[in-house]
Amino acid sequence: MITGLREAIFDASTQLGSAACDAGNHQWNSEGGRSCPKELTSCCSQTVYRCRVCGQYDHGEKGGPGDTDCSWSCKFKECEND
């Protein structure tokens, strides 16, 4: 019941959006991760972000927080299979 209520509240806020999101000022929250697309090995990871206001995802588009994560983490990668 509580989970359903949380989802309904999130859906309502997503539909409303905000002027800040329209201007590109999202409030990013981490929501999982994936391998960095800039790296050919699986040594680097990248956080997937979702705006808690409008629901938009950032999967590492240039200039976004996921892109920054990937660029930073690949500099300091530690991989056993290098």
Protein Blocks (a to p, Z undefined) as FASTA:
>chain_A
ZZmmmmmmmmmmmmnopfklmnopacdddebddddfkbcbfkbccdddddfklopacehi
ahiaklmmmmmmmmmgccfkZZ
